[in-house]
């Protein structure tokens, strides 16, 4: 009991110091990759900068993108592998993180994704950073499969996760299912309760993704869109199979998949399988794109048959532009759909159920406009990035001057 009181007293003193500080705070992000830093943390970074805080980032070197410069922050590149548990490599990453954190002397370290959360949080605590924050953005490859390798590595990762989360002062969860699973797996100790903060994903910028009129019959044929890396657990196969089922009955309907194919990623689809799909010509594969908005504007209905997510950003983007959503009744995804209002939920790994729900829109195209409008309303009410950022900034002890007003 006494240790809990001391912990609560320590956290309160941290918040008091940060709230009453007369100088700006120094905030360090430990990023999972450049893409996520730009797309998922970009608005949070800009809101921090707008309040006068100094922001720096540590970004894995393996997938650095020059677009990071557009964030207007300083950064260092780090050697941090995306997957796998290599004790020697991870030990080197931890030492590098400690060195760079000590050099920057941040007031807050904010890490997200499994390895940054584990090693970033432990390194920050070792450097006596006043506020250590960790965001859980999903369960990742190790926690979503049951192969022998995944089960073995999951045990190692779980032990490391406990150590990393024990070092955190704030733990952000993007959906209630992940929080419940962390508790079930024993990844949160008894003192974590007062640290936990719920957010609705990372939010969506409603100005950057304004509502638009969806194409629908009779002016244009219905168009279904999926945005995802070409991975098995994103449900790409289920989307392809559903498209093949429907194309036989509705040859005028269009199907598009936007997303890169990286064969080195765990659960990447075989290149020859993807090439066979391309050759059949039923589905258009665009590869990765820098801006998904033109593709969202061209679609009638957005589809994501993923096996599990934190909060799927592509779904939030589709909701913001006013598109109905068909996604899976699984953690992270189910939070984005009110069944029968702004879309439909389908079972995981069921191409037949997915095709049935897609056919609902083909046979009743008026649903596209009606449900799409409700998607936009839900995005503004629940996922507006300003509202989400306000929760995060307040939890970090940074005085938030963000209004509840929507971006657009």
C-alpha positions as CSV (number, residue, x, y, z in Angstrom):
1,X,0.0,0.0,0.0
2,X,2.8,2.4,0.9
3,X,4.6,1.7,-2.4
4,X,1.5,2.6,-4.3
5,X,1.1,5.8,-2.4
6,X,4.7,6.7,-3.0
7,X,4.2,5.9,-6.7
8,X,1.1,8.1,-6.9
9,X,2.9,10.9,-5.0
10,X,5.8,10.7,-7.4
11,X,3.6,10.9,-10.5
12,X,1.7,13.9,-9.0
13,X,4.9,15.7,-8.4
14,X,5.9,15.1,-12.0
15,X,2.6,16.6,-13.3
16,X,2.9,19.6,-11.0
17,X,6.5,20.3,-12.2
18,X,5.5,20.1,-15.8
19,X,2.3,22.1,-15.4
20,X,4.0,24.9,-13.6
21,X,7.1,25.0,-15.7
22,X,7.8,28.4,-17.2
23,X,9.9,27.0,-20.0
24,X,8.9,24.7,-22.8
25,X,9.3,21.0,-22.3
26,X,11.7,18.8,-24.3
27,X,9.8,15.8,-25.8
28,X,11.5,12.8,-27.3
29,X,9.6,10.3,-29.5
30,X,11.1,6.8,-29.9
31,X,9.5,5.8,-33.2
32,X,8.6,2.4,-34.6
33,X,9.3,3.7,-38.1
34,X,9.3,6.9,-40.1
35,X,6.0,6.2,-41.8
36,X,4.1,5.9,-38.5
37,X,5.8,8.9,-37.0
38,X,4.6,11.0,-40.0
39,X,1.1,9.6,-40.4
40,X,0.1,8.7,-36.9
41,X,2.1,11.1,-34.7
42,X,2.4,14.1,-37.0
43,X,-0.6,16.0,-35.7
44,X,0.4,15.4,-32.1
45,X,3.9,16.6,-32.9
46,X,2.5,19.8,-34.5
47,X,0.2,20.4,-31.5
48,X,3.2,20.1,-29.2
49,X,5.3,22.5,-31.3
50,X,2.4,25.0,-31.4
51,X,2.5,25.1,-27.6
52,X,6.2,25.9,-27.7
53,X,7.6,22.5,-26.8
54,X,10.8,21.2,-28.4
55,X,10.4,17.9,-30.1
56,X,13.1,15.4,-31.2
57,X,12.7,11.9,-32.5
58,X,14.7,8.7,-32.7
59,X,13.9,6.8,-35.9
60,X,15.0,3.3,-37.0
61,X,17.4,3.7,-39.8
62,X,16.1,0.8,-41.9
63,X,13.1,2.6,-43.3
64,X,13.9,6.3,-42.9
65,X,11.8,8.6,-45.2
66,X,12.9,12.1,-46.3
67,X,9.3,13.3,-45.6
68,X,10.3,13.3,-41.9
69,X,11.9,16.7,-42.6
70,X,8.4,18.1,-43.2
71,X,7.6,17.6,-39.5
72,X,10.0,20.4,-38.7
73,X,11.8,18.5,-35.9
74,X,15.3,17.4,-35.1
75,X,16.0,13.6,-35.2
76,X,18.6,10.9,-34.9
77,X,18.7,7.6,-36.7
78,X,19.0,4.5,-34.5
79,X,19.7,0.8,-35.1
80,X,16.5,-0.9,-34.0
81,X,15.3,-4.0,-35.8
82,X,11.6,-4.2,-36.6
83,X,11.1,-7.9,-35.6
84,X,12.8,-10.8,-33.9
85,X,14.5,-11.2,-30.6
86,X,18.3,-11.0,-31.0
87,X,19.8,-10.4,-27.6
88,X,23.1,-9.0,-28.9
89,X,21.4,-6.6,-31.4
90,X,18.8,-5.5,-28.9
91,X,21.4,-4.9,-26.3
92,X,23.3,-2.6,-28.7
93,X,20.0,-0.8,-29.5
94,X,19.3,-0.3,-25.8
95,X,22.8,1.2,-25.2
96,X,22.4,3.5,-28.1
97,X,19.0,4.6,-26.8
98,X,20.4,5.4,-23.4
99,X,23.2,7.4,-25.0
100,X,21.0,9.5,-27.2
101,X,18.4,10.0,-24.4
102,X,21.1,11.2,-22.1
103,X,22.4,13.6,-24.7
104,X,19.0,15.2,-25.4
105,X,18.0,15.3,-21.7
106,X,14.2,15.2,-22.4
107,X,11.4,16.0,-20.0
108,X,9.2,13.4,-21.6
109,X,10.0,10.2,-23.6
110,X,7.1,9.0,-25.7
111,X,7.5,5.5,-27.2
112,X,5.1,3.4,-29.3
113,X,5.2,-0.1,-30.8
114,X,6.7,-3.1,-29.0
115,X,10.5,-2.6,-29.3
116,X,10.4,1.2,-28.7
117,X,8.1,0.7,-25.8
118,X,10.3,-2.0,-24.2
119,X,13.8,-0.5,-24.8
120,X,12.8,3.1,-25.0
121,X,11.0,3.1,-21.7
122,X,13.7,1.2,-19.9
123,X,16.4,3.5,-21.3
124,X,14.4,6.5,-20.3
125,X,14.0,5.3,-16.8
126,X,17.7,4.5,-16.6
127,X,18.4,8.1,-17.6
128,X,15.9,9.4,-14.9
129,X,13.6,11.1,-17.5
130,X,10.8,12.8,-15.5
131,X,7.9,11.4,-17.6
132,X,8.1,8.1,-19.5
133,X,5.1,7.4,-21.7
134,X,4.3,4.2,-23.8
135,X,1.5,3.9,-26.4
136,X,0.2,0.4,-27.2
137,X,-0.7,0.5,-30.9
138,X,-1.6,-3.1,-31.4
139,X,-0.5,-6.6,-30.4
140,X,1.9,-7.1,-33.3
141,X,3.1,-10.3,-35.1
142,X,4.2,-12.2,-32.0
143,X,0.9,-11.9,-30.2
144,X,-1.5,-12.6,-33.2
145,X,-0.3,-16.1,-34.3
146,X,0.1,-19.5,-32.9
147,X,3.1,-21.0,-34.7
148,X,5.8,-22.6,-32.6
149,X,8.2,-19.7,-33.3
150,X,5.6,-17.1,-32.3
151,X,4.7,-18.9,-29.1
152,X,8.4,-19.1,-28.1
153,X,9.2,-15.5,-28.9
154,X,5.9,-14.4,-27.3
155,X,7.2,-15.7,-23.9
156,X,10.4,-13.7,-24.3
157,X,8.6,-10.6,-25.5
158,X,6.1,-10.8,-22.6
159,X,8.9,-10.7,-20.0
160,X,10.5,-7.7,-21.7
161,X,7.1,-6.0,-22.1
162,X,6.6,-6.3,-18.3
163,X,9.9,-4.6,-17.7
164,X,9.3,-1.9,-20.2
165,X,5.8,-1.1,-18.9
166,X,7.0,-1.1,-15.3
167,X,9.3,1.8,-16.3
168,X,6.5,3.9,-17.8
169,X,4.6,6.6,-16.0
170,X,1.8,6.7,-18.5
171,X,0.5,3.8,-20.7
172,X,-1.9,4.7,-23.5
173,X,-4.2,2.0,-25.0
174,X,-6.0,2.5,-28.3
175,X,-8.8,0.0,-27.7
176,X,-10.3,-1.8,-24.7
177,X,-9.5,-5.3,-26.0
178,X,-5.8,-4.7,-26.0
179,X,-6.0,-3.4,-22.4
180,X,-7.9,-6.5,-21.4
181,X,-5.4,-8.8,-23.1
182,X,-2.5,-7.1,-21.4
183,X,-4.1,-7.7,-18.1
184,X,-4.9,-11.3,-18.9
185,X,-1.3,-12.0,-20.0
186,X,0.0,-10.4,-16.8
187,X,1.9,-7.6,-18.7
188,X,0.5,-5.0,-16.3
189,X,1.6,-5.1,-12.7
190,X,-0.6,-4.0,-9.7
191,X,0.8,-0.5,-9.8
192,X,-0.1,0.1,-13.5
193,X,-3.8,1.0,-12.8
194,X,-3.2,4.7,-12.2
195,X,-0.9,4.9,-15.2
196,X,-3.4,3.7,-17.9
197,X,-5.0,6.2,-20.3
198,X,-7.6,5.2,-23.0
199,X,-7.5,7.0,-26.3
200,X,-9.5,6.5,-29.5
201,X,-6.5,5.5,-31.6
202,X,-4.3,8.3,-32.8
203,X,-7.2,10.4,-34.1
204,X,-7.8,11.7,-37.6
205,X,-7.3,15.2,-39.0
206,X,-10.7,16.1,-40.3
207,X,-9.3,19.1,-42.3
208,X,-6.8,16.9,-44.1
209,X,-9.5,14.3,-44.8
210,X,-12.6,16.4,-45.7
211,X,-15.9,14.8,-46.5
212,X,-16.5,14.2,-50.2
213,X,-19.3,12.8,-52.3
214,X,-18.9,9.0,-52.9
215,X,-19.3,7.6,-56.4
216,X,-22.3,5.4,-56.7
217,X,-24.7,4.1,-59.4
218,X,-26.1,5.1,-61.8
219,X,-23.4,7.7,-62.4
220,X,-20.5,5.4,-61.7
221,X,-20.2,1.7,-60.8
222,X,-19.7,0.9,-57.2
223,X,-16.0,0.8,-56.1
224,X,-14.6,-1.1,-53.1
225,X,-11.2,-0.1,-51.7
226,X,-8.8,-1.7,-49.3
227,X,-5.6,0.1,-48.0
228,X,-3.0,-2.2,-46.3
229,X,0.4,-3.7,-46.7
230,X,0.1,-7.0,-48.5
231,X,0.2,-9.2,-45.4
232,X,-1.9,-12.3,-44.6
233,X,-3.2,-10.9,-41.3
234,X,-4.5,-7.8,-43.0
235,X,-7.1,-10.0,-44.7
236,X,-5.9,-9.3,-48.2
237,X,-6.7,-12.9,-49.3
238,X,-10.3,-12.6,-47.9
239,X,-10.8,-9.3,-49.9
240,X,-9.5,-10.9,-53.1
241,X,-11.7,-14.0,-52.7
242,X,-14.7,-11.8,-52.0
243,X,-14.0,-9.7,-55.1
244,X,-13.7,-12.9,-57.2
245,X,-17.1,-14.1,-55.9
246,X,-18.8,-10.8,-56.7
247,X,-17.1,-10.1,-60.0
248,X,-18.8,-13.1,-61.6
249,X,-22.2,-11.6,-60.8
250,X,-21.4,-7.9,-61.0
251,X,-18.6,-7.5,-63.6
252,X,-19.0,-3.7,-63.6
253,X,-18.0,-3.3,-59.9
254,X,-14.5,-2.2,-59.3
255,X,-12.0,-3.5,-56.6
256,X,-8.8,-1.8,-55.6
257,X,-6.0,-2.6,-53.1
258,X,-3.6,0.2,-52.2
259,X,-0.5,-0.8,-50.3
260,X,3.1,-1.9,-50.6
261,X,4.4,-5.5,-50.8
262,X,7.5,-6.2,-48.6
263,X,8.4,-9.9,-48.8
264,X,10.7,-9.5,-45.8
265,X,7.9,-8.7,-43.4
266,X,6.5,-11.5,-41.2
267,X,3.2,-12.8,-42.7
268,X,4.0,-11.2,-46.1
269,X,2.0,-12.7,-48.9
270,X,4.1,-14.7,-51.4
271,X,5.1,-12.6,-54.4
272,X,3.9,-15.2,-56.9
273,X,0.4,-15.3,-55.3
274,X,0.2,-11.5,-55.6
275,X,1.4,-11.6,-59.2
276,X,-1.3,-14.2,-60.1
277,X,-4.0,-11.9,-58.7
278,X,-2.6,-9.0,-60.8
279,X,-2.7,-11.2,-63.9
280,X,-6.4,-12.1,-63.4
281,X,-7.2,-8.4,-63.6
282,X,-10.2,-8.4,-61.3
283,X,-8.5,-6.3,-58.7
284,X,-6.3,-3.3,-59.3
285,X,-3.1,-3.3,-57.1
286,X,-1.5,0.2,-57.0
287,X,1.4,-0.6,-54.7
288,X,2.3,1.9,-52.0
289,X,1.3,5.6,-52.4
290,X,2.3,8.8,-50.6
291,X,-1.2,10.1,-50.5
292,X,-4.3,7.8,-50.1
293,X,-6.9,10.6,-50.4
294,X,-7.4,10.4,-54.2
295,X,-8.1,6.7,-53.8
296,X,-10.5,7.3,-50.9
297,X,-12.4,9.9,-52.9
298,X,-12.7,7.4,-55.8
299,X,-14.2,4.6,-53.7
300,X,-17.8,4.0,-52.6
301,X,-17.1,1.6,-49.7
302,X,-14.0,1.0,-47.6
303,X,-13.1,-2.6,-46.7
304,X,-10.6,-3.8,-44.1
305,X,-10.9,-7.6,-43.2
306,X,-7.9,-7.4,-40.8
307,X,-7.3,-10.1,-38.1
308,X,-6.5,-7.5,-35.4
309,X,-5.5,-3.9,-35.1
310,X,-4.8,-1.2,-32.5
311,X,-7.1,1.3,-34.2
312,X,-6.8,1.1,-38.0
313,X,-5.8,4.4,-39.4
314,X,-7.1,3.7,-42.9
315,X,-10.6,3.1,-41.5
316,X,-10.5,6.4,-39.7
317,X,-9.4,8.1,-42.9
318,X,-12.3,6.4,-44.8
319,X,-14.8,7.5,-42.2
320,X,-13.5,11.1,-42.3
321,X,-14.1,11.4,-46.0
322,X,-17.6,9.9,-45.6
323,X,-17.4,6.3,-46.6
324,X,-19.2,3.3,-45.2
325,X,-16.9,0.7,-43.7
326,X,-16.9,-3.1,-43.7
327,X,-14.4,-4.5,-41.3
328,X,-13.9,-7.4,-39.0
329,X,-15.5,-8.0,-35.6
330,X,-12.1,-8.1,-33.9
331,X,-10.1,-5.9,-31.5
332,X,-9.4,-2.4,-32.8
333,X,-11.6,-2.8,-35.9
334,X,-14.9,-3.4,-34.1
335,X,-14.6,0.0,-32.3
336,X,-14.9,1.9,-35.6
337,X,-18.3,0.5,-36.7
338,X,-21.8,0.8,-35.3
339,X,-23.4,-2.2,-36.9
340,X,-25.9,-1.2,-39.5
341,X,-25.3,2.5,-39.0
342,X,-22.0,3.4,-40.6
343,X,-21.2,0.0,-41.9
344,X,-21.0,-3.7,-41.1
345,X,-18.8,-6.1,-39.1
346,X,-17.9,-9.5,-40.4
347,X,-16.2,-12.6,-38.9
348,X,-12.5,-12.8,-39.3
349,X,-11.2,-15.0,-42.2
350,X,-14.7,-15.3,-43.8
351,X,-14.6,-14.2,-47.4
352,X,-18.2,-15.4,-47.9
353,X,-19.5,-13.2,-45.1
354,X,-17.5,-10.3,-46.5
355,X,-18.9,-10.8,-50.0
356,X,-22.4,-10.9,-48.6
357,X,-22.0,-7.5,-46.9
358,X,-20.3,-6.0,-50.0
359,X,-23.3,-7.2,-52.0
360,X,-25.6,-5.3,-49.7
361,X,-24.2,-2.1,-51.1
362,X,-24.3,-3.3,-54.7
363,X,-27.9,-4.1,-54.4
364,X,-28.8,-1.1,-52.3
365,X,-26.5,1.7,-53.4
366,X,-28.4,4.3,-51.4
367,X,-26.7,2.9,-48.4
368,X,-23.4,4.3,-49.6
369,X,-24.5,7.9,-49.0
370,X,-26.5,7.3,-45.9
371,X,-23.9,5.2,-44.1
372,X,-21.1,7.3,-45.4
373,X,-22.6,10.4,-43.7
374,X,-22.8,8.6,-40.4
375,X,-19.2,7.5,-40.7
376,X,-18.2,11.2,-41.0
377,X,-20.3,12.1,-37.9
378,X,-18.7,9.3,-35.9
379,X,-15.2,10.3,-37.0
380,X,-15.9,13.9,-35.8
381,X,-17.5,12.8,-32.6
382,X,-15.1,10.1,-31.5
383,X,-11.9,10.3,-33.5
384,X,-11.2,14.0,-34.1
385,X,-7.4,14.3,-33.7
386,X,-7.8,17.5,-31.6
387,X,-9.9,15.6,-29.0
388,X,-7.5,12.7,-28.9
389,X,-4.4,14.9,-28.7
390,X,-6.0,16.8,-25.8
391,X,-6.3,13.6,-23.8
392,X,-2.7,12.7,-24.5
393,X,-1.3,16.2,-23.7
394,X,-3.3,16.4,-20.5
395,X,-2.1,12.9,-19.4
396,X,1.5,13.9,-20.1
397,X,1.2,16.9,-17.8
398,X,1.4,19.4,-20.7
399,X,-1.1,22.2,-20.4
400,X,-3.5,21.7,-23.3
401,X,-4.9,24.8,-25.0
402,X,-6.6,22.7,-27.7
403,X,-10.3,23.3,-28.0
404,X,-12.8,20.5,-28.4
405,X,-13.7,22.0,-31.8
406,X,-13.2,19.8,-34.8
407,X,-10.5,20.3,-37.4
408,X,-13.2,20.6,-40.0
